[in-house]
Every structure is written in C-alpha cells, then in structure tokens.
C-alpha cells in the first residue's frame, strides 16, 4: 500500500480538470442525443420506404389476384387471363440456375478456402469472384446471349437462361459457402486429420456437413435474387408470349419479371394491363420474400440443432 | 534406450516463417513408455509433439530440417504419406474436440473411413475403445446421444477412445488435462497408466506434478532447445542441468 497514494473522493471532484469535465457533461449528452437522432432517422427512412413500397404494390396488386390469375395463361393480347406460364417459367429458370450454380459454387469455395495454398493465385481468383458480383446483370444477359444462345446454339431457352442466371448467382454462392466453411471450427479439421483421415474425406465427412446450413441459407438468398432478374433472361430464355408450356429445357418460357417489363413498356395495351402488372409484381415479390423466409427458417432450425 | 526406441528425432530444426521454434533437437522415445515434455509456454514442446505426426504440415510457412524416424523410417521423406503416419501416431488435443455427432459415431468415424464395416465389428470396436478410455460404463446406454452433451472430462476421454479406435502405436497428448477439473484430470492420468502397456505415450504438460506422477522419462525444453532429457525420477530429484533445477523448483517459467 505504501507506494499507492490514496486520494479521497472529494479531492478528485475538487480538482479543476474534473470540475471542467462535469460541466462538459451536458454538452456530451446533447451530442449523444443528436447522434442517436440521426441514426434513428436513417433507420426510419429505410423502414418507411420499404414498407411504403410494399404497401403500394400490395394495394394496387391485390385486386388482380385470384385463383384464375395464378392458374390460367394470359389471353386477349395479355389484357386478360392469368400469369401461370410466367410463374412456372420463373420456377424452372431459378431451379435450373441453382442446380447449375450450387455444385459449382460450393466446390469452388472448397477449393479456395480448404485446398488452395493462400497466395497470389487465390487472391486473384477472389478478386475475380468479387468483380463478378459487381458486374451489371445486363452484361450477364449479353454474355449468355453470346455464349449459350449464339455460340453454343442452344437458342433462347430454359437451359440458356438457367446457365446465365447460374453465373449471376455464382459469386453469391461462393461467398456464402466460403463464409460457412470458415465458420466450421478448425478443431474439427484437426481432430479428423489427426485420426489419419485424408484431407478430402475430412472435407466431405466433417467440414461440408457442418457448413451446409450456412451454404444453403446463402444460396437460397442468391436464388431470391435470380428469380427477380429481368436483364439476364430477356435475351436468353424469356418469351414475350407463349401459349404452350415448355416441353423441354430447349423451349422458351415466360417469366415473371420479364412479363412485368413487357406489359409495362412494350405491349399495345399498357393502360388496360395496369392491374395485371401490379398483380404480377405482387406475385413476384411474394415469391422472393417467400424464398427468403424459407432460408431464414432453415437457418434458425439448423442453428438450434448444431452443437457448437 | 537405443533399441527400444520407436521414434527418434535427429538434429531437428523447425521454423515458423522467420521464427525458429526448435533448435537442434535430438531425442529418442522409448516404446511402451510414457514420456513427458515440460517447459514454460512457448518453449517449443507442443511444436515438437505436432512434428511427430506431421500436424505442423497444416500450417502454411513452416519448415522442418533434420529427421524424425518412426520405426527407423524418416516420416518427412517425400514418399511417406502423412495420412498413414497420423493413423499410426494418434493425437489428443488440449481442448476436447468431439465431432457434433453421436458418441458411437465419434468413435467409429475413423475406422469406418478406413474400411472397417459390419455393424458387429464396429460395435465391438467402439466398446473396446471406450473401455480402454474408461468411459464405457458411463456412456454404454447413451451411445446414440450427441457427444456434445457430455461433460468436458467425458469428452476428453471420448477423444482418447476415438484415437484408440484407429489402433495406433503411439499416442501424442497435447496438454490433455489443462482444460479439465481435478477429478477428470485424475481419471485421465489413471487411464494413461493403464494404456502404457500397449501404447507409447508422449505427453506435453504444463503441470510438473503430472509429469512426475505419470511419466517414465521427461524432457525439459526452454527457448526451443531440449535442455535436459532424463529418467523422470532423476530429472525431478537430481537434475543434471542447473536450468532444469531452477525451473522445477519454480525459480523461473
């Protein structure tokens, strides 16, 4: 105790610097409240604009929604009837995209974060993936047109569209998968390798199963994005109007986002189709939010289940 | 102890990047004995342990010089498969690290990938390994439950059983009790005593009493060098080197 000078509380408070600090407190609280206000306002603007947007689409679109709207094809130059072919087309395209992109994306992520020696090559690949994520979707559309439709002669069809959308969501899936792989504790890998289990067995038996919930969640969110994209499919898969449903992956399809685009800009009856446009937009938003909801449910379910 | 050595470390230097973690280590490990590695934090004892089953391979930027002979073959030769080495030289880690699987599946994970099939064989193997790790009586009715439900001490014994199920010749233990309470520690020390008839055990420990209690030989490390390697009894009573005496009497470290 001898070396530590005991100072009474009074002495501290009476010191000039402390008195000054106390008089500053009011100003500090003011600053704090000001800052909190700005933060709250930002959050409010986001919430209100999102809510307002959803509300607007809902109010305008709900009138068009009926069982027939969801299950019948359009008729009378698309001014009447339903949007069933477009719903189905979007379903095919997004399913196709995930079938193509999920294995490719997960395996790339495994290579990048588990196998590859961290160095310049991996860094360049990562930069490439990040750049891919930033490429405008219309560029993907033109790429798909050039490669799949023209060069590989698939024509404008489900396959070309699914491949194009697959490439679009690839960066999302790689990113989500890498994050999920990194979240698996290193101790699991060590435990497995120390048993004399090979590296790839460790990855496929221990690392991937434990990373799966994260991979799925990220991928499903990616699919939500793909479902709403217009530009990548307008040259590669989407038809202005087809009465018949696709018979194979080499057929053109209608798709929800493209349908909205067509009705709102390119039709001859733009005013008459307004309710259908809003109705289609509502269906598309419900679809995307529904997909996101599934991802959230999977994530919370898996989180409860895992033991680490 | 020349002819009974199962592992011989010869002139080993080890680098993490620019940092030299081990300098000129020469050390033979005798078969069916318990050898303890002691020394202050950062002295290189865990690094040496992880060199013996090539776990350091997993860290980028490390470099090994010298030879580690396992049954007179250098495990760092280019034609040696580290996977095979790790199967024969098992390892238990500082923190219990069971897989998020059932108790049963934790044990048979390795053997099944090795090609052991047949429900009966796997069950027998699981029982045998759990008995060796003195865990069988506590878990025989809950083999299907998640290993994550077990206490820390039970988890660590499960990890020992999991390593034993691969039928290794050597068991490396990296401070296996430092995360455990005294009762769990006592249980694990007891089981090590039972295991040394059939296995060569090399254990890193911070706890000098533990080294004195369970080991036959002890190596004292300081700043990446093997200062003294001796019979445990000798090292803890009349060490040959002054530095060892200073350390075991608590004058530094």
Interface residues (C-beta under 8 A of the other chain):
Chain A: X117 X118 X185 X187 X188 X189 X190 X191 X192 X193 X194 X195 X196 X197 X198 X199 X201 X205 X206 X210 X306 X307 X308
Chain B: X53 X55 X58 X60 X83 X84 X85 X86 X87 X88 X90 X91 X93 X95 X97 X98 X99 X100 X109 X110 X113 X114 X146 X147 X148 X159 X162 X163 X166 X168
